[in-house]
Amino acid sequence: MSISWNHRFAALVGAAIIGSWALPVIAQTASPGSRQRPPQKVLDEKTEDQTKPAGERGRRQQGDPGITDRDLSAAPDTDLQWVKDVVYAETTADDGSPVRLLMDTASLKRSDGKPMPVMIYVHGGGFVTGSREEGHDILETFARGGYFAVSVDYRLAGVAKHPAAMHDVKAAIRFIRANAESLVIDPERIGIWGHGIGGSLAAVMGTSGNTTDGLVEGTVGTTGVSSAVRAVAVVSAPANFKELRVDDPNTPLAHYFGGTLRQRKNDVKLISAPKYCDALDPPFLIFHGDRDTIVPYIQGKTMEISVSGNGGLADLVKIVGGGHVLPSKDVLPALGAFFDRELGGNVTPQMAALIEKMPEIGAGHNMLEMPTTEPPAKSD
C-alpha cells in the first residue's frame, strides 16, 4: 500500500515524520447571523496586540507556513487530566424524551495559563452506532501534544433523525468556544476531524461556519456563538451525499434520513459539505483509499475540488490500495503535522505511540457505513 499526495503538503509531512463540569457561559462578541468571525488573534506572543482582518475565519493563505510558535515543552505540568461525561447541551429525541449530549475531554495540567489549541474528534458509525469513548486513545495523544482534546457524542438515528447529528456537533463547538476562558483554550484555534460519517460531520462544520441559515446551525445548546473552526481533517468520508447511489431503504443512511437518499434529496443537500464551500473555508486535509468500496474515492476528490475550487486550501492524500478502514501509519503522521501546522500544537512526536495502540483508523465501522453499488474510482 502506498500514499500519493501533492508536493506542497509532502514537504511538511516528510519533515514531521523525521523529525464533570459546572461552567459558566462566557459572553461572546460573535454575531450569530454573520458569515464572518470576529478579528483573529495573532498567535505569536511578540505581536499579540495585532489582529487579522475580520472574516478570514483563521484561514491560512497560500504559501503561509502556518503557526511556527509551538514551544509546549516548557509547560511546567505534564500530568494528564480527564473530564468525562460533560453535558454540552440538553435536547430531545424524536419521541420527545429528554437527551443529554455528552463530551469527554483530556488535557495536560498546566500552570502557565497559556490558552491551548482545541482538537475535536467526531466518531463514525453510519449515524447508527459509535460513541465518544472510541476516541479516548486519540484524546490522550493530542492532549500530550499540548491540545485540549475533545470527543463528542451526537444523536444517532435510533434517537433522532436528520439534522440532529449536524446540529449537535455545532452545539459542541459553540459550547467550547463560549467557555474558552474557563477551559483555558484559544477559541480561534479549534480543529476538528473524524472518520466516515464523523468525517462528513467535521467537513460540514468546516464549510458552514457562521452560516446565516438557521436550519444548518440549529438551536441546540448554546446559541449566539460562532461554530466556525480553523482546521479540518476527514478520513474516508462522504462529501456529497447526493452522489452516493444508495437507494436501499434498509441502509443506515436511510434510517437516519427517514428515507432513501433519492427520497430525501433536500435533507441530503443540507449535510453535504460542498454546498457551503467558499473562500473563507479553513484548510482541509483529506485522506481516502482508492479501493474504498463503501465510500468511493471520488468522494474525497469531490471534497478537495469543492474547497480548492472556491478559493480554499485542501490537500487530498490518496492511500493507494486502501479501503474504507485505513492503516494508522498512513494517516496519523500527516494528520498530526497538519494540525500542528494550523493550530500550533505539538502532537506529531506522539503519533508513533498512537499507531501502536490504534493500528487502523475506522476499525469496527467497515460494515456499518453505507454500502453502495458505485465501484471505487480508479487511481489517477
C-alpha positions as CSV (number, residue, x, y, z in Angstrom):
1,M,0.0,0.0,0.0
2,S,1.4,3.4,-0.9
3,I,0.5,7.0,-0.4
4,S,0.0,9.7,-3.0
5,W,-0.1,13.4,-2.1
6,N,0.8,16.7,-3.7
7,H,4.2,18.2,-3.4
8,R,3.1,21.2,-1.4
9,F,2.0,19.0,1.6
10,A,4.6,16.3,1.2
11,A,7.4,18.5,2.3
12,L,5.6,19.3,5.6
13,V,4.8,15.6,6.3
14,G,8.3,14.4,5.4
15,A,9.8,16.8,7.9
16,A,7.3,15.8,10.6
17,I,8.0,12.1,10.2
18,I,11.6,12.6,10.6
19,G,11.9,14.9,13.0
20,S,-18.0,16.6,35.3
21,W,-18.2,20.4,35.0
22,A,-20.2,23.3,36.1
23,L,-19.1,26.0,33.7
24,P,-20.5,29.5,33.2
25,V,-21.2,30.5,29.7
26,I,-19.0,33.4,28.7
27,A,-20.4,36.2,26.7
28,Q,-19.1,36.4,23.1
29,T,-18.8,39.1,20.5
30,A,-19.6,36.9,17.5
31,S,-22.7,37.7,15.6
32,P,-24.8,34.5,15.1
33,G,-26.2,35.8,11.8
34,S,-22.9,36.7,10.2
35,R,-20.8,34.7,7.8
36,Q,-17.7,36.4,9.3
37,R,-15.8,35.9,12.5
38,P,-14.5,38.5,14.9
39,P,-10.9,39.7,14.3
40,Q,-8.5,36.8,14.7
41,K,-5.7,37.0,17.3
42,V,-2.2,36.7,16.1
43,L,-0.7,33.8,17.9
44,D,2.9,35.0,18.1
45,E,3.1,36.4,21.6
46,K,5.5,39.1,20.5
47,T,2.8,40.6,18.3
48,E,-0.2,39.7,20.2
49,D,-1.7,43.2,20.1
50,Q,-2.2,42.9,16.3
51,T,-5.3,41.5,14.7
52,K,-6.1,39.9,11.4
53,P,-8.9,41.2,9.2
54,A,-12.3,40.0,10.2
55,G,-13.9,37.3,8.0
56,E,-10.8,35.2,7.4
57,R,-12.0,32.6,9.9
58,G,-8.3,32.0,10.6
59,R,-7.7,30.7,7.1
60,R,-4.0,30.4,6.1
61,Q,-3.1,32.0,2.8
62,Q,-1.2,30.1,0.0
63,G,2.5,30.0,0.9
64,D,2.0,30.8,4.6
65,P,3.9,28.2,6.6
66,G,1.3,28.2,9.3
67,I,1.9,28.5,13.1
68,T,5.5,28.0,14.0
69,D,5.5,29.0,17.7
70,R,4.7,25.7,19.4
71,D,7.2,25.6,22.3
72,L,5.0,23.4,24.5
73,S,7.9,21.6,26.1
74,A,8.2,24.4,28.5
75,A,4.8,23.7,30.1
76,P,5.5,23.2,33.8
77,D,3.0,20.5,34.4
78,T,2.8,17.3,32.4
79,D,0.1,15.3,34.2
80,L,-2.9,14.3,32.0
81,Q,-6.3,15.2,33.3
82,W,-9.6,13.7,32.1
83,V,-13.0,15.3,32.5
84,K,-15.7,12.9,31.3
85,D,-19.5,13.0,30.8
86,V,-19.6,16.7,30.3
87,V,-23.1,17.8,29.4
88,Y,-22.6,20.2,26.5
89,A,-26.3,20.5,25.6
90,E,-29.8,19.2,26.6
91,T,-32.2,18.5,23.8
92,T,-34.9,15.9,22.9
93,A,-35.3,12.7,20.9
94,D,-37.8,12.4,18.1
95,D,-40.3,10.9,20.6
96,G,-40.0,14.0,22.8
97,S,-37.9,12.3,25.6
98,P,-35.0,14.4,27.0
99,V,-31.5,13.8,25.8
100,R,-28.3,15.0,27.4
101,L,-25.4,15.4,24.9
102,L,-22.0,14.4,26.4
103,M,-18.4,15.0,25.6
104,D,-15.2,13.8,27.2
105,T,-12.1,15.9,27.4
106,A,-8.4,15.4,28.0
107,S,-5.6,18.0,28.6
108,L,-2.4,18.5,30.4
109,K,-2.4,20.1,33.8
110,R,-0.7,23.4,33.2
111,S,0.0,26.3,35.5
112,D,1.3,28.8,32.9
113,G,-2.2,29.9,31.9
114,K,-1.3,29.7,28.2
115,P,-4.5,29.0,26.2
116,M,-4.4,25.7,24.4
117,P,-5.5,24.8,20.8
118,V,-8.5,22.5,20.6
119,M,-8.9,19.3,18.7
120,I,-12.4,17.8,18.4
121,Y,-12.8,14.2,17.3
122,V,-16.1,13.1,15.8
123,H,-16.7,9.3,15.8
124,G,-18.1,7.4,12.7
125,G,-20.6,4.6,12.5
126,G,-23.0,5.4,9.7
127,F,-25.3,7.5,12.0
128,V,-26.5,4.3,13.7
129,T,-23.6,3.4,16.1
130,G,-20.5,4.7,17.7
131,S,-19.5,6.6,20.8
132,R,-17.3,9.4,22.0
133,E,-15.4,6.7,24.0
134,E,-13.9,5.4,20.8
135,G,-11.7,8.5,20.7
136,H,-10.1,8.1,24.1
137,D,-6.7,7.0,22.7
138,I,-6.8,9.8,20.3
139,L,-7.7,12.3,23.0
140,E,-4.8,11.2,25.2
141,T,-2.4,11.5,22.3
142,F,-3.5,15.0,21.4
143,A,-3.6,16.1,25.0
144,R,0.0,15.1,25.5
145,G,0.8,17.2,22.4
146,G,-0.5,20.3,24.1
147,Y,-4.1,20.3,22.8
148,F,-7.4,20.5,24.7
149,A,-8.7,17.3,23.2
150,V,-12.5,16.6,22.9
151,S,-14.6,13.6,21.8
152,V,-18.3,14.2,21.3
153,D,-21.5,12.2,21.2
154,Y,-24.3,13.2,19.0
155,R,-27.8,11.8,18.5
156,L,-27.9,8.7,16.3
157,A,-30.6,7.5,14.0
158,G,-32.4,5.5,16.7
159,V,-32.8,8.6,18.8
160,A,-33.3,11.4,16.3
161,K,-33.3,11.8,12.6
162,H,-31.5,14.4,10.4
163,P,-30.5,17.1,11.0
164,A,-29.9,16.1,14.7
165,A,-26.3,15.0,14.3
166,M,-25.2,18.1,12.5
167,H,-26.9,20.4,15.0
168,D,-25.3,18.5,17.9
169,V,-21.8,18.8,16.7
170,K,-22.3,22.5,16.0
171,A,-23.6,22.8,19.6
172,A,-20.5,21.2,20.9
173,I,-18.3,23.7,19.1
174,R,-20.3,26.6,20.4
175,F,-20.2,25.3,23.9
176,I,-16.4,25.0,23.8
177,R,-16.0,28.5,22.3
178,A,-18.4,30.0,24.8
179,N,-16.4,28.6,27.7
180,A,-13.0,29.4,26.3
181,E,-11.9,31.3,29.4
182,S,-12.8,28.7,31.9
183,L,-11.3,25.9,29.8
184,V,-8.1,27.9,29.1
185,I,-8.4,27.4,25.4
186,D,-7.9,29.6,22.4
187,P,-11.3,29.9,20.7
188,E,-9.7,30.9,17.4
189,R,-7.6,27.7,17.3
190,I,-10.3,24.9,17.1
191,G,-9.7,22.0,14.8
192,I,-12.0,19.0,14.0
193,W,-11.6,15.6,12.4
194,G,-13.3,12.2,12.0
195,H,-13.6,9.0,10.0
196,G,-16.6,8.0,7.8
197,I,-19.7,9.9,8.9
198,G,-17.6,11.5,11.6
199,G,-15.5,13.0,8.8
200,S,-18.6,14.1,7.0
201,L,-19.8,16.0,10.1
202,A,-16.3,17.5,10.5
203,A,-16.3,18.6,6.9
204,V,-19.7,20.4,7.1
205,M,-18.5,22.1,10.3
206,G,-15.6,23.5,8.3
207,T,-17.6,24.8,5.3
208,S,-20.7,26.1,7.1
209,G,-19.1,28.1,9.9
210,N,-21.3,31.1,10.8
211,T,-23.9,30.4,8.1
212,T,-26.9,32.6,8.1
213,D,-29.1,29.5,7.5
214,G,-30.8,28.6,10.8
215,L,-31.7,25.2,9.6
216,V,-28.0,24.4,9.2
217,E,-26.8,26.0,12.5
218,G,-29.7,24.8,14.6
219,T,-30.7,25.9,18.1
220,V,-29.3,23.1,20.2
221,G,-27.5,24.1,23.4
222,T,-25.5,27.4,23.5
223,T,-26.5,29.9,20.8
224,G,-25.3,33.3,19.7
225,V,-21.7,32.0,19.4
226,S,-19.8,31.0,16.3
227,S,-19.5,27.3,15.3
228,A,-16.6,28.0,12.9
229,V,-13.4,26.0,13.1
230,R,-9.9,26.7,11.9
231,A,-8.7,23.4,10.5
232,V,-10.5,20.2,9.3
233,A,-9.3,16.7,8.5
234,V,-11.5,14.0,7.1
235,V,-10.8,10.3,6.6
236,S,-12.8,8.0,4.3
237,A,-15.8,10.4,4.4
238,P,-18.7,11.0,2.2
239,A,-18.6,14.6,0.9
240,N,-21.6,14.9,-1.4
241,F,-24.3,12.5,-0.2
242,K,-26.4,13.0,-3.3
243,E,-23.7,11.4,-5.4
244,L,-23.9,8.2,-3.4
245,R,-26.1,5.8,-5.3
246,V,-27.8,4.2,-2.3
247,D,-31.5,3.5,-2.8
248,D,-31.9,0.7,-0.3
249,P,-34.4,1.8,2.4
250,N,-32.7,-0.6,4.9
251,T,-29.3,1.1,5.0
252,P,-28.0,3.2,7.9
253,L,-28.3,6.3,5.8
254,A,-32.0,5.7,5.0
255,H,-32.6,5.1,8.7
256,Y,-31.1,8.4,9.6
257,F,-32.6,10.5,6.9
258,G,-36.0,8.9,7.1
259,G,-36.0,7.6,3.6
260,T,-33.6,6.8,0.7
261,L,-31.2,9.5,-0.5
262,R,-33.3,10.0,-3.6
263,Q,-36.5,10.4,-1.5
264,R,-34.8,12.8,1.0
265,K,-32.7,14.8,-1.5
266,N,-33.2,18.2,0.2
267,D,-32.1,16.8,3.5
268,V,-29.1,15.2,1.8
269,K,-28.0,18.5,0.4
270,L,-28.2,20.1,3.8
271,I,-25.4,17.9,5.2
272,S,-23.2,17.8,2.1
273,A,-20.2,20.0,2.9
274,P,-19.5,21.1,-0.7
275,K,-22.8,23.0,-0.7
276,Y,-21.3,25.7,1.6
277,C,-17.7,26.0,0.3
278,D,-16.3,29.5,-0.2
279,A,-13.0,31.3,0.0
280,L,-13.4,31.7,3.8
281,D,-13.2,27.9,4.5
282,P,-10.4,26.7,6.8
283,P,-7.7,24.4,5.5
284,F,-8.7,20.8,4.8
285,L,-6.7,17.6,4.8
286,I,-8.5,14.7,3.2
287,F,-7.5,11.0,3.3
288,H,-9.1,8.4,1.1
289,G,-8.3,4.9,-0.1
290,D,-8.6,4.4,-3.8
291,R,-10.1,0.9,-3.2
292,D,-12.8,2.1,-0.7
293,T,-15.9,0.1,-1.7
294,I,-18.1,1.7,1.0
295,V,-17.4,5.4,0.3
296,P,-15.7,5.6,-3.1
297,Y,-12.5,7.5,-3.6
298,I,-14.3,10.1,-5.8
299,Q,-15.9,11.4,-2.7
300,G,-12.5,12.5,-1.3
301,K,-11.7,14.1,-4.7
302,T,-15.0,15.9,-4.7
303,M,-14.2,17.4,-1.3
304,E,-10.8,18.5,-2.4
305,I,-12.1,20.1,-5.6
306,S,-15.0,21.8,-3.8
307,V,-12.8,23.5,-1.3
308,S,-9.9,24.5,-3.6
309,G,-12.2,25.4,-6.4
310,N,-13.8,28.0,-4.2
311,G,-10.6,29.6,-3.1
312,G,-9.8,27.5,-0.1
313,L,-6.8,25.3,0.7
314,A,-7.3,21.5,0.5
315,D,-4.9,18.6,0.2
316,L,-6.0,15.1,-0.7
317,V,-3.9,12.2,0.4
318,K,-4.7,9.1,-1.7
319,I,-4.0,5.8,0.0
320,V,-3.2,3.6,-2.9
321,G,-4.8,0.2,-2.4
322,G,-6.5,1.5,0.8
323,G,-10.1,0.5,1.7
324,H,-12.6,2.2,4.0
325,V,-10.5,1.3,7.1
326,L,-7.0,2.7,6.7
327,P,-3.7,1.9,8.3
328,S,-3.0,4.5,11.0
329,K,0.6,4.7,9.8
330,D,-0.7,6.1,6.5
331,V,-2.8,8.7,8.2
332,L,-1.7,9.8,11.7
333,P,1.8,11.3,10.9
334,A,0.4,13.6,8.2
335,L,-2.7,14.4,10.3
336,G,-0.6,15.3,13.3
337,A,1.7,17.5,11.2
338,F,-1.4,19.2,9.7
339,F,-3.0,20.2,13.0
340,D,0.4,21.2,14.5
341,R,0.9,23.5,11.5
342,E,-2.6,25.0,11.5
343,L,-3.2,25.2,15.3
344,G,0.2,25.4,16.9
345,G,0.2,22.2,18.9
346,N,3.0,19.6,19.1
347,V,1.3,16.2,18.7
348,T,3.4,14.9,15.9
349,P,6.1,13.3,18.2
350,Q,3.3,11.4,20.0
351,M,1.9,9.7,16.9
352,A,4.2,6.7,16.9
353,A,2.7,5.6,20.2
354,L,-0.8,6.1,19.0
355,I,-0.1,4.0,15.9
356,E,0.9,1.1,18.2
357,K,-2.3,1.4,20.2
358,M,-4.6,2.0,17.2
359,P,-3.2,0.4,14.1
360,E,-6.2,1.2,12.0
361,I,-8.5,4.2,11.5
362,G,-12.2,3.3,11.5
363,A,-11.8,-0.3,12.6
364,G,-15.2,-1.8,13.5
365,H,-17.2,0.5,11.2
366,N,-16.3,-1.2,7.9
367,M,-19.7,-2.9,7.7
368,L,-21.7,-0.1,9.4
369,E,-21.4,2.7,6.9
370,M,-23.3,3.0,3.7
371,P,-22.9,0.1,1.2
372,T,-23.0,1.4,-2.3
373,T,-23.3,-0.1,-5.8
374,E,-20.9,2.5,-7.1
375,P,-17.5,1.0,-7.8
376,P,-14.4,2.5,-6.3
377,A,-12.7,5.1,-8.5
378,K,-9.6,4.1,-10.4
379,S,-6.3,5.6,-9.3
380,D,-5.5,8.8,-11.1
